[in-house]
Amino acid sequence: MKYILFKDFSGNSVPVIFPGRVKFDEMREQIPYSEAVSAGFVRLVDGHVVCHGEARELGMTVRAQDAEIITSNLSQDD
């Protein structure tokens, strides 16, 4: 799977996770109003979120805190 982390209007990081067959720039075009802050690939390893790689077409890479942010968002009820 791929992901892009966006900043919402409150300044919170919100992940969008999508299939690998969708290009990063195609997904980015779907959410034009938010600031993209990082992007890469995401998978589960032994029950833990692991982020790796980069989105060359966006000029973005994975950040150290991305896995924690994605895990936190997945744990929320909203």
C-alpha positions in Angstrom: 0.0 0.0 0.0 1.0 3.6 -0.5 0.3 6.6 1.7 0.4 10.4 1.7 0.3 12.4 4.9 -1.6 15.6 4.7 -2.1 18.5 7.1 -5.8 19.2 7.8 -7.2 22.6 8.4 -6.4 22.3 12.1 -2.8 21.4 11.4 -3.1 17.7 12.3 -1.5 15.1 10.2 -4.0 12.9 8.4 -2.9 9.8 6.4 -4.5 8.7 3.1 -3.7 5.1 2.4 -4.3 3.7 -1.1 -3.5 0.8 -3.3 -0.1 0.5 -4.9 -1.6 0.6 -8.5 -2.6 4.2 -7.9 0.1 6.7 -8.6 1.2 9.1 -5.9 0.5 12.2 -8.2 -2.9 10.9 -9.1 -3.9 10.6 -5.5 -2.4 14.0 -4.7 -4.6 15.6 -7.3 -7.7 14.2 -5.5 -6.9 16.3 -2.4 -5.7 19.6 -3.8 -6.5 21.9 -0.9 -4.3 20.3 1.8 -0.6 20.5 2.3 1.1 17.1 1.7 4.0 16.6 4.2 5.3 13.1 3.4 4.6 10.1 1.3 5.8 6.5 0.8 4.9 2.9 1.3 3.2 1.4 4.3 2.7 -2.2 5.5 2.1 -4.2 8.6 5.0 -6.3 10.0 4.1 -8.4 13.0 1.2 -6.2 13.8 3.2 -2.9 13.6 2.9 -0.2 10.9 6.1 0.2 9.0 6.7 3.0 6.5 9.5 3.0 3.9 10.5 4.5 0.6 9.6 7.7 -1.2 7.2 9.2 -3.7 9.5 10.5 -6.4 6.8 12.1 -8.4 5.9 14.3 -5.3 9.5 14.8 -4.3 8.7 13.4 -0.8 10.1 10.7 1.4 9.0 8.9 4.6 9.6 10.6 7.9 10.6 8.9 11.1 7.3 9.9 12.8 5.0 8.7 9.9 4.4 5.1 11.3 3.4 6.5 14.7 1.0 9.1 13.1 -0.6 6.4 10.9 -1.0 4.0 13.9 -2.5 6.7 16.0 -5.0 7.6 13.2 -6.0 3.9 12.7 -6.6 3.6 16.5 -9.1 6.5 16.5 -12.9 5.8 16.4 -13.8 8.7 14.0 
